[in-house]
Amino acid sequence: MRVLLLNNLPAPYFTPLFARLGELLEGKLTVCYSSDWNQTVGWESDSTDSGRGQAIILDRRAPKLRRWFGSGVAAAVALLKVLRTDKPEFVLCYGYTLLPQFVLLLWALATRTPFALSGDANFYNDAPKGLKGIGRTFWLRLVVGRAAALICVGTANRMFWQKYGARPEQLFLAGFAVDNAALVSASDKFRNPFFSYTKEHEENTKKGKQIFDSLRESSCDFVDEKFPDDKTIFLFVGRLVERKNVRLILQAARRLDAERFAIVIAGSGEQLEELKSLAADQANVHFLGNVAPADLPAVYAMADVLVLPARDEPWGLVINEAMACGLAIVAHEHCGAAVDLVAEDNGFRLSGFSVEELAAAMNQLIHDQGLLDSMKEASRQKIQDWTIENAANGIIEAIASSGRLRKI
């Protein structure tokens, strides 16, 4: 069975999932991306457009159209050519509103090709407004009603599909997942003692060593020859933009005993300079800047708690990553990953965005080492079922539901 998969950008966390899908579909999977890498989020491109079996970057195939009309038009035209030549028997579309996605879904409806929809849309963040919202609602109800399957990455995502008319037989769980085993292996190399480097450590990630050398040389008093046992390290990983609400972390930190904890912020974005200015007098706050995905396990290894107080967070894969590396979690209760993965046994789910609530959670973790240790262990245990293999199997079940693929 020939399957075509369309995604927007080649984010690194999709690579192992799509590779496994290709194996399960015995090489009959064509992966298309609308556009090339979004350099603003710090990803490094490793995808090529060299024919069947490798990812197709659609807008690269129509460079003149991209220059004249933009990436969306170029990708849509290139996609139609791929559809004409490949003639897929099933299509899997990640998203439903951008032009290439719109074209693919219209093509599937016109040709009566079965299709599945996937994405990380979150019921709690969905508030369509105005004429645009009316049009989006109409389109969503149409494609949800006609879809052969709807991929649910989690509970909040399932609730989103149900809001737009999904039937029980359409819903298939393929939980958002990361490569847990790889994260565990990589992060464990940087522990016990944390700042003791061997030749293996240096070869594993040069950037990781640079990060920690930088920390050693910084003025932050929490950095020592080896990692101090009496400090609780809170970590934020992500883009420094308004909706991530990193400012709230810095505000909450001012209410706590600075001698007992440190904050590490990994990421960059439009708020970087503003946040640095806000933390200028907080010696226990350190900014790492962009960290490549391959180097993130080293950063997780230094920390005890991931803090993600973001507003309108559809999923938040950093929670998966942090849990695999054995961190406790503090996140808002409507964050997609928090709905499924965070509870009293491994962290705190914030009911709002108040400084007081976040400070109280952080303070409890600072002063109760037993609670912190049990939460860290619970995170590692809970994330074990959220695997690439299970996600791939869920998608295969969704494709098989069309009746054109034998169940694997």
Contacts in CASP RR format, 6 or more apart in sequence:
PFRMAT RR
TARGET T0000
AUTHOR 0000-0000-0000
METHOD contacts of the structure
MODEL  1
MRVLLLNNLPAPYFTPLFARLGELLEGKLTVCYSSDWNQTVGWESDSTDS
GRGQAIILDRRAPKLRRWFGSGVAAAVALLKVLRTDKPEFVLCYGYTLLP
QFVLLLWALATRTPFALSGDANFYNDAPKGLKGIGRTFWLRLVVGRAAAL
ICVGTANRMFWQKYGARPEQLFLAGFAVDNAALVSASDKFRNPFFSYTKE
HEENTKKGKQIFDSLRESSCDFVDEKFPDDKTIFLFVGRLVERKNVRLIL
QAARRLDAERFAIVIAGSGEQLEELKSLAADQANVHFLGNVAPADLPAVY
AMADVLVLPARDEPWGLVINEAMACGLAIVAHEHCGAAVDLVAEDNGFRL
SGFSVEELAAAMNQLIHDQGLLDSMKEASRQKIQDWTIENAANGIIEAIA
SSGRLRKI
1 25 0 8 1.000
1 28 0 8 1.000
1 89 0 8 1.000
1 90 0 8 1.000
1 399 0 8 1.000
1 404 0 8 1.000
1 405 0 8 1.000
2 28 0 8 1.000
2 30 0 8 1.000
2 86 0 8 1.000
2 87 0 8 1.000
2 88 0 8 1.000
2 89 0 8 1.000
2 90 0 8 1.000
3 21 0 8 1.000
3 25 0 8 1.000
3 28 0 8 1.000
3 29 0 8 1.000
3 30 0 8 1.000
3 88 0 8 1.000
3 89 0 8 1.000
3 90 0 8 1.000
3 91 0 8 1.000
3 92 0 8 1.000
3 399 0 8 1.000
4 29 0 8 1.000
4 30 0 8 1.000
4 32 0 8 1.000
4 82 0 8 1.000
4 83 0 8 1.000
4 86 0 8 1.000
4 88 0 8 1.000
4 90 0 8 1.000
4 91 0 8 1.000
4 92 0 8 1.000
4 104 0 8 1.000
5 18 0 8 1.000
5 21 0 8 1.000
5 29 0 8 1.000
5 30 0 8 1.000
5 31 0 8 1.000
5 32 0 8 1.000
5 91 0 8 1.000
5 92 0 8 1.000
5 93 0 8 1.000
5 94 0 8 1.000
6 32 0 8 1.000
6 33 0 8 1.000
6 34 0 8 1.000
6 79 0 8 1.000
6 91 0 8 1.000
6 92 0 8 1.000
6 93 0 8 1.000
6 94 0 8 1.000
6 100 0 8 1.000
6 101 0 8 1.000
6 104 0 8 1.000
7 14 0 8 1.000
7 31 0 8 1.000
7 32 0 8 1.000
7 33 0 8 1.000
7 34 0 8 1.000
7 94 0 8 1.000
8 33 0 8 1.000
8 34 0 8 1.000
8 35 0 8 1.000
8 94 0 8 1.000
8 95 0 8 1.000
8 98 0 8 1.000
8 101 0 8 1.000
9 33 0 8 1.000
9 34 0 8 1.000
9 35 0 8 1.000
9 36 0 8 1.000
9 37 0 8 1.000
9 38 0 8 1.000
10 33 0 8 1.000
10 36 0 8 1.000
10 37 0 8 1.000
10 43 0 8 1.000
10 45 0 8 1.000
10 47 0 8 1.000
10 55 0 8 1.000
10 57 0 8 1.000
11 43 0 8 1.000
12 43 0 8 1.000
12 44 0 8 1.000
12 46 0 8 1.000
12 293 0 8 1.000
13 178 0 8 1.000
13 293 0 8 1.000
13 317 0 8 1.000
15 46 0 8 1.000
16 179 0 8 1.000
16 388 0 8 1.000
17 177 0 8 1.000
17 388 0 8 1.000
17 391 0 8 1.000
17 392 0 8 1.000
18 29 0 8 1.000
18 31 0 8 1.000
18 55 0 8 1.000
20 388 0 8 1.000
20 389 0 8 1.000
20 392 0 8 1.000
21 29 0 8 1.000
21 392 0 8 1.000
21 395 0 8 1.000
21 396 0 8 1.000
22 28 0 8 1.000
22 29 0 8 1.000
24 392 0 8 1.000
24 393 0 8 1.000
24 396 0 8 1.000
24 408 0 8 1.000
25 396 0 8 1.000
25 399 0 8 1.000
27 53 0 8 1.000
29 53 0 8 1.000
30 52 0 8 1.000
30 53 0 8 1.000
30 56 0 8 1.000
30 82 0 8 1.000
30 86 0 8 1.000
30 88 0 8 1.000
31 53 0 8 1.000
31 54 0 8 1.000
31 55 0 8 1.000
31 56 0 8 1.000
32 55 0 8 1.000
32 56 0 8 1.000
32 58 0 8 1.000
32 79 0 8 1.000
32 82 0 8 1.000
33 47 0 8 1.000
33 55 0 8 1.000
33 56 0 8 1.000
33 57 0 8 1.000
33 58 0 8 1.000
34 58 0 8 1.000
34 59 0 8 1.000
34 71 0 8 1.000
34 72 0 8 1.000
34 75 0 8 1.000
34 79 0 8 1.000
34 98 0 8 1.000
34 100 0 8 1.000
34 101 0 8 1.000
35 57 0 8 1.000
35 58 0 8 1.000
35 59 0 8 1.000
35 71 0 8 1.000
35 72 0 8 1.000
35 75 0 8 1.000
36 45 0 8 1.000
36 57 0 8 1.000
36 59 0 8 1.000
36 60 0 8 1.000
37 43 0 8 1.000
37 44 0 8 1.000
37 45 0 8 1.000
37 47 0 8 1.000
40 239 0 8 1.000
40 269 0 8 1.000
41 239 0 8 1.000
42 268 0 8 1.000
42 290 0 8 1.000
42 292 0 8 1.000
43 293 0 8 1.000
44 292 0 8 1.000
44 293 0 8 1.000
47 54 0 8 1.000
47 55 0 8 1.000
47 57 0 8 1.000
48 54 0 8 1.000
48 55 0 8 1.000
49 55 0 8 1.000
49 56 0 8 1.000
49 57 0 8 1.000
49 60 0 8 1.000
49 61 0 8 1.000
56 78 0 8 1.000
56 82 0 8 1.000
58 74 0 8 1.000
58 75 0 8 1.000
58 76 0 8 1.000
58 78 0 8 1.000
58 79 0 8 1.000
58 82 0 8 1.000
58 100 0 8 1.000
59 65 0 8 1.000
59 66 0 8 1.000
59 70 0 8 1.000
59 71 0 8 1.000
59 72 0 8 1.000
59 74 0 8 1.000
59 75 0 8 1.000
59 78 0 8 1.000
60 66 0 8 1.000
61 74 0 8 1.000
61 78 0 8 1.000
61 81 0 8 1.000
62 74 0 8 1.000
62 75 0 8 1.000
62 77 0 8 1.000
62 78 0 8 1.000
63 74 0 8 1.000
65 73 0 8 1.000
65 74 0 8 1.000
65 77 0 8 1.000
66 72 0 8 1.000
66 73 0 8 1.000
66 74 0 8 1.000
72 98 0 8 1.000
72 99 0 8 1.000
72 100 0 8 1.000
73 99 0 8 1.000
75 99 0 8 1.000
75 100 0 8 1.000
76 99 0 8 1.000
76 100 0 8 1.000
76 102 0 8 1.000
76 103 0 8 1.000
79 100 0 8 1.000
79 103 0 8 1.000
79 104 0 8 1.000
80 103 0 8 1.000
80 107 0 8 1.000
83 104 0 8 1.000
83 107 0 8 1.000
88 113 0 8 1.000
89 113 0 8 1.000
89 114 0 8 1.000
89 404 0 8 1.000
90 113 0 8 1.000
90 114 0 8 1.000
90 115 0 8 1.000
90 116 0 8 1.000
90 148 0 8 1.000
90 399 0 8 1.000
90 402 0 8 1.000
90 404 0 8 1.000
90 405 0 8 1.000
91 104 0 8 1.000
91 107 0 8 1.000
91 108 0 8 1.000
91 113 0 8 1.000
91 114 0 8 1.000
91 115 0 8 1.000
91 116 0 8 1.000
92 115 0 8 1.000
92 116 0 8 1.000
92 118 0 8 1.000
92 151 0 8 1.000
92 395 0 8 1.000
92 398 0 8 1.000
92 399 0 8 1.000
93 101 0 8 1.000
93 104 0 8 1.000
93 105 0 8 1.000
93 108 0 8 1.000
93 115 0 8 1.000
93 116 0 8 1.000
93 117 0 8 1.000
93 118 0 8 1.000
94 101 0 8 1.000
94 118 0 8 1.000
94 119 0 8 1.000
95 101 0 8 1.000
95 117 0 8 1.000
95 118 0 8 1.000
95 119 0 8 1.000
96 102 0 8 1.000
96 105 0 8 1.000
96 117 0 8 1.000
96 139 0 8 1.000
96 140 0 8 1.000
96 143 0 8 1.000
97 136 0 8 1.000
97 139 0 8 1.000
104 115 0 8 1.000
105 115 0 8 1.000
105 143 0 8 1.000
107 113 0 8 1.000
108 114 0 8 1.000
108 115 0 8 1.000
109 143 0 8 1.000
109 146 0 8 1.000
114 148 0 8 1.000
114 402 0 8 1.000
114 404 0 8 1.000
115 146 0 8 1.000
115 147 0 8 1.000
115 148 0 8 1.000
116 147 0 8 1.000
116 148 0 8 1.000
116 149 0 8 1.000
116 150 0 8 1.000
116 151 0 8 1.000
116 172 0 8 1.000
116 395 0 8 1.000
116 398 0 8 1.000
116 399 0 8 1.000
117 143 0 8 1.000
117 144 0 8 1.000
117 147 0 8 1.000
117 149 0 8 1.000
117 150 0 8 1.000
117 151 0 8 1.000
117 161 0 8 1.000
118 150 0 8 1.000
118 151 0 8 1.000
118 153 0 8 1.000
118 174 0 8 1.000
118 395 0 8 1.000
119 151 0 8 1.000
119 153 0 8 1.000
119 157 0 8 1.000
120 153 0 8 1.000
120 157 0 8 1.000
120 176 0 8 1.000
120 314 0 8 1.000
120 315 0 8 1.000
120 336 0 8 1.000
121 157 0 8 1.000
121 160 0 8 1.000
121 314 0 8 1.000
122 156 0 8 1.000
122 157 0 8 1.000
122 160 0 8 1.000
122 312 0 8 1.000
122 313 0 8 1.000
122 314 0 8 1.000
122 315 0 8 1.000
122 334 0 8 1.000
122 336 0 8 1.000
123 156 0 8 1.000
123 157 0 8 1.000
123 159 0 8 1.000
123 160 0 8 1.000
123 162 0 8 1.000
123 163 0 8 1.000
124 156 0 8 1.000
124 334 0 8 1.000
124 336 0 8 1.000
125 312 0 8 1.000
125 313 0 8 1.000
125 314 0 8 1.000
125 334 0 8 1.000
126 160 0 8 1.000
126 163 0 8 1.000
128 134 0 8 1.000
128 136 0 8 1.000
128 137 0 8 1.000
137 164 0 8 1.000
140 164 0 8 1.000
141 164 0 8 1.000
141 165 0 8 1.000
144 150 0 8 1.000
144 161 0 8 1.000
144 164 0 8 1.000
144 165 0 8 1.000
144 166 0 8 1.000
144 170 0 8 1.000
145 165 0 8 1.000
145 166 0 8 1.000
145 167 0 8 1.000
145 170 0 8 1.000
147 170 0 8 1.000
148 170 0 8 1.000
148 398 0 8 1.000
148 401 0 8 1.000
148 402 0 8 1.000
149 170 0 8 1.000
149 171 0 8 1.000
149 172 0 8 1.000
149 398 0 8 1.000
149 399 0 8 1.000
149 401 0 8 1.000
149 402 0 8 1.000
150 161 0 8 1.000
150 166 0 8 1.000
150 170 0 8 1.000
150 171 0 8 1.000
150 172 0 8 1.000
150 398 0 8 1.000
151 172 0 8 1.000
151 174 0 8 1.000
151 394 0 8 1.000
151 395 0 8 1.000
151 398 0 8 1.000
152 158 0 8 1.000
152 161 0 8 1.000
152 171 0 8 1.000
152 172 0 8 1.000
152 173 0 8 1.000
152 174 0 8 1.000
152 175 0 8 1.000
153 174 0 8 1.000
153 175 0 8 1.000
153 176 0 8 1.000
153 315 0 8 1.000
154 173 0 8 1.000
154 175 0 8 1.000
154 176 0 8 1.000
154 315 0 8 1.000
154 336 0 8 1.000
154 339 0 8 1.000
154 340 0 8 1.000
155 336 0 8 1.000
155 339 0 8 1.000
155 340 0 8 1.000
156 334 0 8 1.000
156 336 0 8 1.000
156 339 0 8 1.000
156 340 0 8 1.000
157 314 0 8 1.000
157 315 0 8 1.000
157 336 0 8 1.000
158 166 0 8 1.000
158 171 0 8 1.000
158 173 0 8 1.000
161 170 0 8 1.000
161 171 0 8 1.000
162 171 0 8 1.000
169 401 0 8 1.000
172 394 0 8 1.000
172 395 0 8 1.000
172 397 0 8 1.000
172 398 0 8 1.000
172 401 0 8 1.000
173 394 0 8 1.000
174 390 0 8 1.000
174 391 0 8 1.000
174 392 0 8 1.000
174 393 0 8 1.000
174 394 0 8 1.000
174 395 0 8 1.000
174 398 0 8 1.000
175 386 0 8 1.000
175 390 0 8 1.000
175 391 0 8 1.000
176 315 0 8 1.000
176 316 0 8 1.000
176 317 0 8 1.000
176 320 0 8 1.000
176 337 0 8 1.000
176 386 0 8 1.000
176 391 0 8 1.000
177 320 0 8 1.000
177 386 0 8 1.000
177 387 0 8 1.000
177 388 0 8 1.000
177 390 0 8 1.000
177 391 0 8 1.000
178 317 0 8 1.000
178 320 0 8 1.000
178 321 0 8 1.000
178 324 0 8 1.000
178 388 0 8 1.000
179 388 0 8 1.000
180 320 0 8 1.000
180 324 0 8 1.000
180 383 0 8 1.000
180 384 0 8 1.000
180 386 0 8 1.000
180 387 0 8 1.000
182 297 0 8 1.000
183 297 0 8 1.000
183 300 0 8 1.000
183 321 0 8 1.000
183 324 0 8 1.000
183 325 0 8 1.000
184 324 0 8 1.000
184 325 0 8 1.000
184 380 0 8 1.000
186 204 0 8 1.000
186 205 0 8 1.000
186 297 0 8 1.000
186 298 0 8 1.000
187 297 0 8 1.000
187 298 0 8 1.000
187 300 0 8 1.000
187 301 0 8 1.000
187 324 0 8 1.000
187 325 0 8 1.000
187 326 0 8 1.000
188 301 0 8 1.000
189 200 0 8 1.000
189 201 0 8 1.000
189 204 0 8 1.000
189 297 0 8 1.000
189 301 0 8 1.000
190 201 0 8 1.000
190 297 0 8 1.000
190 298 0 8 1.000
190 301 0 8 1.000
190 302 0 8 1.000
191 301 0 8 1.000
193 226 0 8 1.000
193 227 0 8 1.000
194 212 0 8 1.000
194 226 0 8 1.000
194 227 0 8 1.000
194 301 0 8 1.000
194 302 0 8 1.000
195 212 0 8 1.000
195 216 0 8 1.000
195 224 0 8 1.000
195 225 0 8 1.000
195 226 0 8 1.000
195 227 0 8 1.000
196 226 0 8 1.000
197 209 0 8 1.000
197 212 0 8 1.000
201 209 0 8 1.000
202 209 0 8 1.000
205 294 0 8 1.000
205 295 0 8 1.000
205 298 0 8 1.000
207 291 0 8 1.000
207 292 0 8 1.000
207 294 0 8 1.000
207 295 0 8 1.000
207 298 0 8 1.000
208 295 0 8 1.000
208 298 0 8 1.000
208 299 0 8 1.000
211 288 0 8 1.000
211 291 0 8 1.000
211 295 0 8 1.000
211 298 0 8 1.000
211 299 0 8 1.000
212 298 0 8 1.000
212 302 0 8 1.000
214 288 0 8 1.000
215 223 0 8 1.000
215 286 0 8 1.000
215 302 0 8 1.000
216 223 0 8 1.000
218 286 0 8 1.000
219 283 0 8 1.000
220 262 0 8 1.000
220 283 0 8 1.000
220 284 0 8 1.000
220 285 0 8 1.000
220 286 0 8 1.000
221 283 0 8 1.000
221 284 0 8 1.000
222 228 0 8 1.000
222 231 0 8 1.000
222 233 0 8 1.000
222 262 0 8 1.000
222 284 0 8 1.000
227 302 0 8 1.000
230 260 0 8 1.000
231 260 0 8 1.000
231 261 0 8 1.000
231 262 0 8 1.000
232 260 0 8 1.000
232 261 0 8 1.000
232 262 0 8 1.000
232 304 0 8 1.000
232 305 0 8 1.000
232 365 0 8 1.000
232 366 0 8 1.000
232 372 0 8 1.000
233 261 0 8 1.000
233 262 0 8 1.000
233 263 0 8 1.000
233 264 0 8 1.000
233 302 0 8 1.000
233 303 0 8 1.000
233 304 0 8 1.000
233 305 0 8 1.000
234 249 0 8 1.000
234 253 0 8 1.000
234 261 0 8 1.000
234 262 0 8 1.000
234 263 0 8 1.000
234 264 0 8 1.000
234 303 0 8 1.000
234 304 0 8 1.000
234 305 0 8 1.000
234 306 0 8 1.000
234 307 0 8 1.000
234 330 0 8 1.000
234 362 0 8 1.000
235 263 0 8 1.000
235 264 0 8 1.000
235 265 0 8 1.000
235 266 0 8 1.000
235 299 0 8 1.000
235 300 0 8 1.000
235 302 0 8 1.000
235 303 0 8 1.000
235 304 0 8 1.000
235 305 0 8 1.000
235 306 0 8 1.000
235 307 0 8 1.000
235 322 0 8 1.000
235 327 0 8 1.000
236 244 0 8 1.000
236 246 0 8 1.000
236 249 0 8 1.000
236 263 0 8 1.000
236 264 0 8 1.000
236 265 0 8 1.000
236 266 0 8 1.000
236 306 0 8 1.000
236 307 0 8 1.000
236 308 0 8 1.000
237 266 0 8 1.000
237 267 0 8 1.000
237 291 0 8 1.000
237 296 0 8 1.000
237 299 0 8 1.000
237 300 0 8 1.000
237 306 0 8 1.000
237 318 0 8 1.000
237 321 0 8 1.000
237 322 0 8 1.000
238 244 0 8 1.000
238 266 0 8 1.000
238 267 0 8 1.000
238 318 0 8 1.000
239 267 0 8 1.000
239 268 0 8 1.000
239 269 0 8 1.000
240 246 0 8 1.000
240 265 0 8 1.000
240 267 0 8 1.000
240 268 0 8 1.000
240 269 0 8 1.000
240 270 0 8 1.000
240 271 0 8 1.000
240 272 0 8 1.000
240 275 0 8 1.000
241 269 0 8 1.000
241 270 0 8 1.000
241 271 0 8 1.000
242 270 0 8 1.000
242 271 0 8 1.000
243 310 0 8 1.000
243 311 0 8 1.000
243 312 0 8 1.000
243 313 0 8 1.000
244 308 0 8 1.000
244 309 0 8 1.000
244 310 0 8 1.000
244 311 0 8 1.000
245 309 0 8 1.000
245 310 0 8 1.000
245 311 0 8 1.000
245 353 0 8 1.000
246 265 0 8 1.000
246 271 0 8 1.000
246 275 0 8 1.000
246 309 0 8 1.000
247 271 0 8 1.000
247 274 0 8 1.000
247 275 0 8 1.000
247 278 0 8 1.000
248 309 0 8 1.000
248 353 0 8 1.000
248 355 0 8 1.000
248 358 0 8 1.000
249 263 0 8 1.000
249 265 0 8 1.000
249 307 0 8 1.000
249 309 0 8 1.000
249 358 0 8 1.000
250 263 0 8 1.000
250 275 0 8 1.000
250 278 0 8 1.000
250 279 0 8 1.000
250 282 0 8 1.000
250 285 0 8 1.000
251 355 0 8 1.000
252 355 0 8 1.000
252 358 0 8 1.000
252 359 0 8 1.000
252 362 0 8 1.000
253 261 0 8 1.000
253 263 0 8 1.000
253 282 0 8 1.000
253 284 0 8 1.000
253 285 0 8 1.000
253 359 0 8 1.000
253 362 0 8 1.000
254 282 0 8 1.000
255 355 0 8 1.000
255 356 0 8 1.000
255 359 0 8 1.000
255 363 0 8 1.000
256 359 0 8 1.000
256 362 0 8 1.000
256 363 0 8 1.000
256 366 0 8 1.000
257 366 0 8 1.000
258 282 0 8 1.000
258 283 0 8 1.000
258 284 0 8 1.000
260 366 0 8 1.000
260 367 0 8 1.000
261 284 0 8 1.000
261 362 0 8 1.000
261 366 0 8 1.000
262 284 0 8 1.000
262 285 0 8 1.000
262 286 0 8 1.000
263 279 0 8 1.000
263 282 0 8 1.000
263 284 0 8 1.000
263 285 0 8 1.000
263 286 0 8 1.000
264 286 0 8 1.000
264 288 0 8 1.000
264 299 0 8 1.000
264 302 0 8 1.000
264 303 0 8 1.000
265 275 0 8 1.000
265 285 0 8 1.000
265 286 0 8 1.000
265 287 0 8 1.000
265 288 0 8 1.000
265 289 0 8 1.000
266 288 0 8 1.000
266 289 0 8 1.000
266 290 0 8 1.000
266 291 0 8 1.000
266 296 0 8 1.000
266 299 0 8 1.000
267 287 0 8 1.000
267 288 0 8 1.000
267 289 0 8 1.000
267 290 0 8 1.000
267 291 0 8 1.000
268 289 0 8 1.000
268 290 0 8 1.000
272 287 0 8 1.000
272 289 0 8 1.000
275 287 0 8 1.000
276 287 0 8 1.000
279 285 0 8 1.000
279 287 0 8 1.000
288 299 0 8 1.000
291 299 0 8 1.000
296 321 0 8 1.000
297 325 0 8 1.000
300 306 0 8 1.000
300 321 0 8 1.000
300 322 0 8 1.000
300 325 0 8 1.000
300 326 0 8 1.000
300 327 0 8 1.000
301 325 0 8 1.000
303 322 0 8 1.000
303 327 0 8 1.000
304 327 0 8 1.000
304 328 0 8 1.000
304 365 0 8 1.000
304 372 0 8 1.000
304 376 0 8 1.000
305 327 0 8 1.000
305 328 0 8 1.000
305 329 0 8 1.000
305 330 0 8 1.000
305 362 0 8 1.000
305 365 0 8 1.000
305 372 0 8 1.000
306 318 0 8 1.000
306 319 0 8 1.000
306 322 0 8 1.000
306 327 0 8 1.000
306 328 0 8 1.000
306 329 0 8 1.000
306 330 0 8 1.000
306 331 0 8 1.000
307 330 0 8 1.000
307 331 0 8 1.000
307 358 0 8 1.000
307 362 0 8 1.000
308 316 0 8 1.000
308 318 0 8 1.000
308 319 0 8 1.000
308 329 0 8 1.000
308 330 0 8 1.000
308 331 0 8 1.000
308 332 0 8 1.000
308 335 0 8 1.000
308 338 0 8 1.000
309 330 0 8 1.000
309 331 0 8 1.000
309 332 0 8 1.000
309 350 0 8 1.000
309 353 0 8 1.000
309 358 0 8 1.000
310 316 0 8 1.000
310 331 0 8 1.000
310 332 0 8 1.000
310 335 0 8 1.000
311 332 0 8 1.000
311 353 0 8 1.000
313 331 0 8 1.000
313 332 0 8 1.000
313 334 0 8 1.000
313 335 0 8 1.000
313 336 0 8 1.000
313 337 0 8 1.000
314 336 0 8 1.000
315 335 0 8 1.000
315 336 0 8 1.000
315 337 0 8 1.000
316 335 0 8 1.000
316 336 0 8 1.000
316 337 0 8 1.000
317 337 0 8 1.000
319 329 0 8 1.000
319 331 0 8 1.000
319 335 0 8 1.000
319 337 0 8 1.000
319 338 0 8 1.000
319 341 0 8 1.000
319 342 0 8 1.000
320 337 0 8 1.000
320 341 0 8 1.000
320 383 0 8 1.000
320 386 0 8 1.000
322 329 0 8 1.000
322 379 0 8 1.000
323 329 0 8 1.000
323 341 0 8 1.000
323 346 0 8 1.000
323 379 0 8 1.000
323 380 0 8 1.000
323 382 0 8 1.000
323 383 0 8 1.000
324 380 0 8 1.000
324 383 0 8 1.000
326 376 0 8 1.000
326 377 0 8 1.000
326 379 0 8 1.000
326 380 0 8 1.000
327 376 0 8 1.000
327 379 0 8 1.000
328 346 0 8 1.000
328 347 0 8 1.000
328 365 0 8 1.000
328 372 0 8 1.000
328 375 0 8 1.000
328 376 0 8 1.000
328 379 0 8 1.000
329 338 0 8 1.000
329 341 0 8 1.000
329 342 0 8 1.000
329 346 0 8 1.000
329 347 0 8 1.000
329 348 0 8 1.000
329 375 0 8 1.000
329 379 0 8 1.000
330 347 0 8 1.000
330 348 0 8 1.000
330 350 0 8 1.000
330 358 0 8 1.000
330 361 0 8 1.000
330 362 0 8 1.000
330 365 0 8 1.000
331 337 0 8 1.000
331 338 0 8 1.000
331 342 0 8 1.000
331 348 0 8 1.000
331 349 0 8 1.000
331 350 0 8 1.000
332 338 0 8 1.000
332 349 0 8 1.000
332 350 0 8 1.000
332 352 0 8 1.000
332 353 0 8 1.000
333 339 0 8 1.000
333 349 0 8 1.000
333 350 0 8 1.000
333 351 0 8 1.000
333 352 0 8 1.000
335 342 0 8 1.000
338 349 0 8 1.000
341 382 0 8 1.000
341 383 0 8 1.000
341 386 0 8 1.000
342 348 0 8 1.000
342 349 0 8 1.000
343 349 0 8 1.000
345 374 0 8 1.000
345 375 0 8 1.000
345 378 0 8 1.000
345 382 0 8 1.000
346 375 0 8 1.000
346 376 0 8 1.000
346 378 0 8 1.000
346 379 0 8 1.000
346 382 0 8 1.000
347 361 0 8 1.000
347 375 0 8 1.000
347 379 0 8 1.000
348 361 0 8 1.000
348 364 0 8 1.000
350 357 0 8 1.000
350 358 0 8 1.000
350 361 0 8 1.000
351 357 0 8 1.000
364 371 0 8 1.000
365 371 0 8 1.000
365 372 0 8 1.000
365 375 0 8 1.000
393 408 0 8 1.000
396 405 0 8 1.000
396 407 0 8 1.000
396 408 0 8 1.000
397 407 0 8 1.000
399 405 0 8 1.000
400 406 0 8 1.000
400 407 0 8 1.000
400 408 0 8 1.000
END
